[in-house]
Amino acid sequence: MKTVYDVQQLLKRFGIIIYVGERLLDLELMESEIKDLYKTGLIQKDDFQKALLVLRMEIGKEKSRGKG
């Protein structure tokens, strides 16, 4: 799992499609959903960690763009 698209595909397997229209909010909501999937035991630890890494990197990029 290397891109936000990969995370979206993981979520899609569970019927979760996220589109709020604001990228930062989309990413934060995806992070929340990934955490819930992991807590309920629906995804493996490896997928959870990779997805969080991808999302947190993208969230960081979005926040830095907002400041620039």
Order of alpha helices (4+ residues) and beta strands (2+ residues): alpha-alpha-alpha
